[in-house]
C-alpha cells in the first residue's frame, strides 16, 4: 500500500502553522495589554499596545510607540528576540516545505486532482513522442504519465504530471484521478517478453476500466494473441504495433518512398488532415455521391465511411449512407 507521507506531512505542517499563528497572536495580545496597563500614557489603548507588540515581534519597529519604563523595555527586548526566532522558524519551514513539495512531485508521489486529463501508461520513446505531439496540438492539455520504473519525472516532459506506481494496482489510478480522466493510452512494455507484455497491457486495461468503465481506452499490443481479451476488457481502440509496422514496411517495399507519404498524411498542423465528421441528418439513407456533392469542398476531400467498427475507403457513389455513419475526410493543411 502506497503511503501518503507527503500529504500527511503537509496537512500536519499547515495545522501547526495555524496553531503557531494563534499562539503568536495571543502572545502579542497579552503583551499589548500588559504594556497598556504599565504605561497608559505611552500606550493609550490596548490596540496601541497590540500594534506595538506586532511591529516589535516582527522586528519592524516603526518607533511610533516606545516604552519608557524598564519593565516595558524588557518586554520589548523579549518581543524582538522572540520575533527573530519565530520568523526564522517560519521561513525555514516554508523553504523546506517548498523543496519537499518539489521533490515529491519529481518522484511521482503526488495525486492529480483535476479532470478531463489524458493518462499515458508507460515511459518509452513512443509515449515521449505522443506527449510532445499532444502538447503541440493542445498546449493546455493536462497529461498524467504513469510508470513504475522511473525514479523521477522525465526531464523531457516538464509539464507532465508524473505518477510513480504499478498500473495494475487500483491505488495508482486513484492517484491519477482516472475516474475523471478523458482518455487513457496504454503503451506496451517492449523490454519484456511479447506475451507477457500483452498480458500486462490487458491487466492494466481491466484495472482502469474497473475504476472508470466509460474512459476511452487506446491500447497497444505487440501480437494478435490478446486482441480478443483486450476487446472483452473494454478497449475502444487497439493498435497492433508489429502489424502496423509490417504494413508500413510492405508499402515501402512495393512503392519506394510510400512510407514518407503515409507519414505526411498522419501529420498534424493547424487542423487534422484525416478527420471524422458526423453524417448530416439530411444525408441519412442517401448515397455516397450525394455526400460528395453536399460535403466535399476544395480544402476537404471525402474519402470514405466509418461504420461502427468497419472502415469503407473510396466507396462507390451509389453506396448507401446509414444512421450512425461518419464521413472520413482528408483535409488540406494550412502552411
N, C-alpha and C positions, 0 to 999 in steps of 0.2 A: 504494500500500500504506500503510495506516494505521500510523504509528509509535507504539509503546507507550512513549513517552518517560517518562510518569509512572510506569509500573510499573518500568522500568529504574532510574529515579532513586530510587524508594522502596527498591528492593532494595539499591542501592548505598549509600544512607544508612543502612539497617539494618545492612549489613555493616560500614560504617565505625564505626557506633555500638558494635557488638560488639568491633571491633578496638581502639577507643579505650578501652572499658571494661577490656579485658585489659591494655592498656598502663598505665592508671592503677593497676590492682591490682598489677601487677608493680612499678611505681614506688614505691607505698606500702609494699610488702613489703620492697623493698630499703632504703628509708629507715628502716622499722621495725627491720630487722635491724641497720643501722648504729648507730642510736641506742641499741639494746640493748647493742651491743659497746662503744660510747663511754661509756655511763652505766648500767652493770649494776645499780647500787644504785637509781637512779630508775626504771629500766625492767627489772624482774627477769626478764622473758621476752620472746621475740620477739613473742609475741602482744600483750603490753602495748605494745611498740613499734609494732606494726601498728595497734593500736587508736588510739594517739596520732596516728599518721600519717593515719589515715582521718578522725578528727574535726578534725584540723588542716587537711587539704586541702579538707574540706567547709566550713571556716570556722565550725564549730560551737563548738569549743573548750570542752569541759566543765571543764577545769582539774584533772582527777584525776591527770594525769601532766604534769609540767612539766620541760623540760630545764634543767639547772643550769650547763652549760658554755657557752662562747661558740660553739663549733662546733655544739653541739646547738641553740642558739637560732638560729644562722644557718640550720640545716636547717629549723627551724620557720618562719622568715621565708620561705624558698623554698617550703615547702609551702603556706603561707597565700596567697602571691601566685599560685602555680600553681593553687590551688583556685578563686580568683576568676576566673581566665582560663578554666579548664576548664568550670566550671559556667555561666559566661556563654555559652560556646560551645554547651553542651548546650541551654540554654534558648532561645537564638536559633535554633538549628537545629530544635528541636521546634516553635517557633512558626511558622517559615517552612514546615515540612513540613505543619502543620495547615492553614495558609492555602492552600498549593498543592493539598492534597488536596481542599479545599472548592471551589476554583476549577475543578479538573479534573472534579469531579462536576457542577458547574453547567454546564460547557461540553460535557458528554456524552462525555468522553474516557476513560471507565472501562469495566470489564467487569462483567457481572452473574454471580454465582456460584451463586445459589440456584435451586431447581427448583420446578415446579408453578405458575409465574407466567403471567400473561397478557401478550401482546405486542400493542401497538396501533401501527400504522404510519400516520404522517401526522398532523400537528398542524393542527386546524381546529376549528370550533365543534361539530361532531358528535362528534369524539373527546374534546373537552373535556367535553361533557355526558355522554358514555359513561363517562369516567373518574370523574366526580362521582357518577353513579348506582352504578357498581360499588363504589366506596369506601363509599357509603352502605349498600349491601346487605351487602357483605363488607369490613368495616373493616380486617381484617388481610391482605387480598389484595395480593400483590406485582404491581405493574403496571410494565411496561417500555414506554416511549414511544420509537419510532424516527422520526427526522425529520432531513433533511439541510439544511433551510432555516433552522432556528432557530439562533441564536447562543448561546443558553443555555437552561437548563430553564425552562419557563413558570412564572411566579410563581403562577399559579392552581392549580398542582399540585405543592405542595412535597413530597409523599410519593411521587411517581413517580420511578422510575429513568430518567434520560434518556440515550439513546444517539444521538450525532450520527453520521450516515453514510448512504450510499445504501442503500435497501432492496433494490437489485438486485445487491448485492455480498455474497458469502458471508461475508466478514470481519465485516460489520455484524451479521449474525445470529449469528455465532460469539461476538461480544462480548455479544450479548443472551442468550446461552445458549439459543438456540432448540431445541437438541437435547433439553433437559429442560423445555421450556415446555409448558403445558397447552393453551392456545388462542391463536390469532393472529387479530386483526381488522385487515383491510387496508382503509383508507378511500380513497376516490377523491380525486384532486387536481383540484378544480374550478377551479383557476386556469389550467389549460391546456386545449387542445382536447379535446373529449369522446373522440374516437377515440384520441388519444394517451394520455389519462388511463386509459382502459380497458386499452389495450395495456400500459401501465406496471404496472397492477394485476396483470394476468396474469403478467407477467415477475417481479414481486415474489413472487407465489404459487409460481411454478416454483422460484425461488431458495430459499425457505424449505422447500419440500417436498423439495428436494434434500438439505437438511441433516437434516430431521426429517419423514420420509414420513408418519408417523401423527399429526402435530399436527392438531388440529381447526381448520379454517380457515374463517373467515367473511369474505367479500369483498364490497365494494360496487362495483357497476358503474353507469355512467350510462346506457348504451344496451344493447340486446339483442345487438349485433353480436358481442360477445366471450363470450357465455354458454357456448357450446359449448367454446371454448378454456379457459375457466375450469373447466368440468367436467372436461375432459381433464387439466388441470393438477392436479386433486385438490381443488377447492373443495367443502367439505362443505355450506356454505350460501351462497347468492348473493342479495344484496339489490340489486334494481334501484331505485335511489333515485328516478329520474324516474318510473318506472312506479307505485311505491307512493305517491308524492306526488300523481300524477294521480288515482289511485283514491280517495285521501282527499278530494281536491277535488270529485270527482264525487259522492261521498256527501254532501258539504256542500251541493252544488247541489241534489240531489234531495231531501234531508231536512235542512232547516236546523237546525244545532246538532249534527248527527251526528258531526262531527269531534271535538267535546268528549266524546261518548260513547265513541268509539274510543280517544281519548287516556286516558280514565279506565280502560278495560279493560286497557290496557297498563301502567298504573301499578303500581309495586311497593310493598308495605308490609311488614308483619312476615312475610308469606308471599306467594308468587306468586298472582296472580289466574288467569292462564292457565297451565296446567301439564300435563305428561305424566305418566302412571303406566303402568308395565308391566302388560300384561294378565295377571291371575292364571291360573295353570296350570289351575285348575278351570273356567275360562270358555272355554278353547280349544275350538273347534268348537261353541260355544254361540251364542246370538244376542244382539243389542244390548239387547233388552228384559230379558234375564236379567242383563246387566251393570248396567242401571239399577237393578233390584231389589236387586242384591248390593252395588254400589259407591257408588251415589249417596246422599248424606246431605243434611241440612238446610243445611250450610255448603259443600257441594261438589256442583256441578251438572254432570252428564255431558252434554257437547255434541257429541262426535264421536269419530272413529277416525283415528289416524295410521298408515298402512300403507306402509312403505318411503318412497317419495317422493310418496305420494298422501295428501291430506287429505280426509276424508269428514265434513262437518259435518251435524249433525242427520239421521243416517241413520234408516231405518225400523226399528221394533222387531224386525223379522224378519231384519235384516242379519246375516250370519254373521261370527263373530269367528275370526280365523286366528292361528296361532302367529307371534309376532314383532310383532303389533299393539300399539299403545299407545293408551290411552284418554285423551281430551282432556277436562279438567275446567275449569270456571270456578268459582273459589273465592271465598268471601266474605272480604273483608279485615277485620282487626281494627282498630277505630278507637278 
